[in-house]
């Protein structure tokens, strides 16, 4: 909403964090109703699949929105989603957090178990 307000020259509304949230991109993974079902079993998740039929390595096929009541809960849910989407194959799809943006605090938020 604030993006639209800014474009229209309107006053910006409140920006405080209502709930911790995250987005996990689904990269190079084919459509699977079972995968979607398993992700949706995790509280606070919603899945957006883009309907692409051609799967390529690292191609964004969809994403998962995650909300939680606090950062610890968010970290646990992120790990659960990553485990469902990528399993032990996560290193084939997603580079280490610090290789993405150099931010060690993001890396410490989650522990990705790839083996």
C-alpha positions in Angstrom: 0.0 0.0 0.0 2.8 2.5 0.9 4.3 2.0 -2.6 1.0 3.1 -4.2 0.8 6.0 -1.7 4.3 7.2 -2.6 3.6 7.0 -6.4 0.4 9.0 -5.9 2.1 11.6 -3.8 0.0 10.7 -0.8 1.3 10.5 2.8 3.0 7.3 3.7 1.2 5.1 6.3 2.8 3.3 9.2 5.8 1.0 8.5 6.2 -0.9 11.8 6.6 -4.7 11.5 3.3 -6.4 12.2 4.7 -9.9 12.2 8.1 -11.4 11.1 7.8 -12.7 7.6 9.9 -14.3 4.8 9.7 -15.4 1.2 11.4 -18.6 0.0 11.8 -18.8 -3.7 11.1 -22.2 -5.3 14.0 -22.6 -7.8 14.3 -25.3 -10.4 11.7 -27.6 -8.7 8.9 -29.1 -10.8 5.2 -28.7 -9.8 4.1 -31.2 -7.3 0.8 -31.3 -5.4 2.4 -33.4 -2.7 5.1 -30.7 -2.2 2.5 -28.0 -2.0 0.4 -30.0 0.5 3.5 -30.6 2.7 4.5 -26.9 2.7 0.9 -25.9 3.6 1.1 -28.2 6.6 3.6 -25.8 8.1 1.7 -23.1 10.0 1.9 -19.6 8.6 2.7 -20.6 5.0 1.1 -19.8 1.6 2.3 -21.1 -1.7 2.4 -19.2 -5.0 3.1 -21.4 -8.1 3.6 -19.6 -11.3 2.3 -22.2 -13.7 5.6 -22.6 -15.6 5.8 -25.9 -17.4 9.5 -25.8 -18.3 11.8 -26.5 -15.4 15.4 -25.3 -15.6 18.1 -25.1 -12.9 17.6 -22.1 -10.7 14.5 -21.0 -12.6 11.9 -19.4 -10.2 8.9 -21.7 -10.4 7.1 -20.1 -7.4 7.5 -18.9 -3.9 6.4 -19.5 -0.3 5.3 -16.7 2.0 5.9 -17.4 5.7 4.6 -15.4 8.7 5.4 -16.1 12.4 4.9 -14.6 15.8 8.6 -14.0 16.5 12.0 -14.4 14.8 12.8 -17.8 16.4 9.6 -19.2 15.1 10.2 -17.7 11.7 13.7 -19.3 11.5 12.2 -22.7 12.4 9.5 -22.4 9.7 12.1 -21.2 7.1 14.1 -24.4 7.8 11.0 -26.5 7.6 10.0 -25.0 4.2 13.5 -25.4 2.8 13.6 -29.0 3.9 10.3 -29.8 2.2 11.1 -27.9 -1.0 14.8 -28.9 -1.4 15.5 -31.7 1.1 19.1 -32.8 1.2 19.6 -31.4 -2.3 19.5 -27.7 -1.2 23.1 -26.9 -2.2 22.2 -27.8 -5.8 19.5 -25.1 -5.9 20.4 -22.4 -3.4 23.8 -20.9 -2.7 24.9 -20.4 1.0 23.2 -17.3 2.5 26.5 -15.4 2.8 27.3 -16.1 -0.9 24.0 -14.4 -1.8 24.5 -11.1 0.0 27.4 -11.3 2.4 25.1 -10.8 5.4 26.2 -13.1 8.2 23.1 -12.2 10.3 20.8 -13.8 7.7 23.0 -16.9 7.8 22.7 -17.1 11.6 18.9 -16.9 11.4 18.7 -20.3 9.9 20.7 -23.4 10.0 20.5 -25.3 6.7 21.2 -28.9 7.2 22.3 -30.3 3.8 23.4 -33.7 4.9 
